[in-house]
Amino acid sequence: MDKLGIIILNWNGKKHLETYLPSVISNSGEHKVVVVDNNSSDDSVSFLKLTYPQIELIHNIENGGFAKGYNDGLEQIKGRFDYYVLLNSDVEVTANWISPILDLMEKDKTVSACQPKVLAYKNKTKFEHAGASGGYLDKNGYPFCRGRIFDDVEEDKGQYDTIEEIFWATGACMFVRSRLFHELGGFDEDYFAHMEEIDLCWRMKLHGQKIMVNPNSVVYHLGGGTLNYLSPRKVFLNFRNSLFTLYKNYRGKFLFFKILWRICLDYIAVFAFVLNGEFKGSWQIIKAQFNFLKQFGAMKKKRKSLLESTKGKKANRKGIYNKSVVFSRFIKFKKHFSDLNLNSFN
């Protein structure tokens, strides 16, 4: 069994492969690079075969999105690697990006997933939206990062360069133990794309595992390579999948009221979209809530199954912000992670 495989999911991404693959090839040593193609209709597959014959290609028969795409691809290489690095096709890696994280995970076997510091490819002095320097959740299930609260992205001044236990690691560049990935059933394919990594990390946490960030490893992420951050489709997926994640994994009291309150809070975003004249975005949030209710039965079965599999296990709540990040950002106007009260974190 090889120690680590670098797995890149591709769908019609020839331009990203041309731009970012050279950094992966030159900075990954002897580690195997595998591209899982999600039934692309462009010539990215022929480009890979001609330009990078050393890269292993896996062909999925359909574009099942990020979640199913990775699940199908990783099933075909199951048992070959101790660790997977799930790497977006629009990520530029740097020298020595692997060893700091691999060494950390080798020393602490309770670390199931870990991410590097993620900076913006187009502005390398700033954190990137998807992951920054580690992911957290507030008490209502809203995700945010060290270096990014909602759309407020900070400049990287080394303020978040400590190795920390977090709540979730970004799917843009996630190191994960392969055995546990498969044992937990991989990503939830009902998500299609977006927030499936938060759901997976929460499930790991419910099994008592740790999620870490090691900023000694640095990568640069273009972001929005498949869907622009403000695209209606992305708004829909983010809001719906966030409700999926909260309902499936929340273990506190009064679940019904927690979900109802979360839906009410989402209307703050609806009004914000309307005020900005982005009516499509506001409708997508409402549509996401209806779709959540439509799939409530399926999510209820998944919640029950997860409750049974974690029975008797002590959940790891490290990385939960026991206040509302919505209130902190929009009422108290705290734009930076460092502005939050650290005593309010588990």
Rosetta blueprint (number, residue, H / E / L):
1 M L
2 D E
3 K E
4 L E
5 G E
6 I E
7 I E
8 I E
9 L E
10 N E
11 W L
12 N L
13 G L
14 K H
15 K H
16 H H
17 L H
18 E H
19 T H
20 Y H
21 L H
22 P H
23 S H
24 V H
25 I H
26 S H
27 N L
28 S L
29 G L
30 E L
31 H L
32 K E
33 V E
34 V E
35 V E
36 V E
37 D E
38 N L
39 N L
40 S L
41 S L
42 D L
43 D L
44 S H
45 V H
46 S H
47 F H
48 L H
49 K H
50 L H
51 T H
52 Y L
53 P L
54 Q L
55 I L
56 E E
57 L E
58 I E
59 H E
60 N L
61 I L
62 E L
63 N L
64 G L
65 G H
66 F H
67 A H
68 K H
69 G H
70 Y H
71 N H
72 D H
73 G H
74 L H
75 E H
76 Q L
77 I L
78 K L
79 G L
80 R L
81 F E
82 D E
83 Y E
84 Y E
85 V E
86 L E
87 L E
88 N L
89 S L
90 D L
91 V E
92 E E
93 V E
94 T L
95 A L
96 N L
97 W L
98 I L
99 S H
100 P H
101 I H
102 L H
103 D H
104 L H
105 M H
106 E H
107 K H
108 D L
109 K L
110 T L
111 V E
112 S E
113 A E
114 C E
115 Q E
116 P E
117 K E
118 V E
119 L E
120 A E
121 Y L
122 K L
123 N L
124 K L
125 T L
126 K E
127 F E
128 E L
129 H L
130 A L
131 G L
132 A L
133 S L
134 G L
135 G E
136 Y E
137 L E
138 D E
139 K L
140 N L
141 G L
142 Y L
143 P E
144 F E
145 C E
146 R L
147 G L
148 R E
149 I E
150 F L
151 D L
152 D E
153 V E
154 E L
155 E E
156 D L
157 K L
158 G L
159 Q L
160 Y L
161 D L
162 T L
163 I L
164 E E
165 E E
166 I E
167 F L
168 W E
169 A L
170 T L
171 G L
172 A L
173 C E
174 M E
175 F E
176 V E
177 R E
178 S H
179 R H
180 L H
181 F H
182 H H
183 E H
184 L L
185 G L
186 G L
187 F L
188 D L
189 E H
190 D H
191 Y H
192 F L
193 A L
194 H L
195 M L
196 E H
197 E H
198 I H
199 D H
200 L H
201 C H
202 W H
203 R H
204 M H
205 K H
206 L H
207 H L
208 G L
209 Q L
210 K E
211 I E
212 M E
213 V E
214 N E
215 P E
216 N E
217 S E
218 V E
219 V E
220 Y E
221 H E
222 L L
223 G L
224 G L
225 G L
226 T L
227 L L
228 N L
229 Y L
230 L L
231 S L
232 P H
233 R H
234 K H
235 V H
236 F H
237 L H
238 N H
239 F H
240 R H
241 N H
242 S H
243 L H
244 F H
245 T H
246 L H
247 Y H
248 K H
249 N H
250 Y L
251 R L
252 G L
253 K L
254 F L
255 L H
256 F H
257 F H
258 K H
259 I H
260 L H
261 W H
262 R H
263 I H
264 C H
265 L H
266 D H
267 Y H
268 I H
269 A H
270 V H
271 F H
272 A H
273 F H
274 V H
275 L H
276 N L
277 G L
278 E L
279 F H
280 K H
281 G H
282 S H
283 W H
284 Q H
285 I H
286 I H
287 K H
288 A H
289 Q H
290 F H
291 N H
292 F H
293 L H
294 K H
295 Q L
296 F H
297 G H
298 A H
299 M H
300 K H
301 K H
302 K H
303 R H
304 K H
305 S H
306 L H
307 L H
308 E H
309 S H
310 T L
311 K L
312 G L
313 K L
314 K L
315 A L
316 N L
317 R L
318 K L
319 G L
320 I E
321 Y E
322 N L
323 K L
324 S L
325 V H
326 V H
327 F H
328 S H
329 R H
330 F H
331 I L
332 K L
333 F L
334 K L
335 K L
336 H L
337 F H
338 S H
339 D H
340 L L
341 N L
342 L H
343 N H
344 S H
345 F E
346 N L
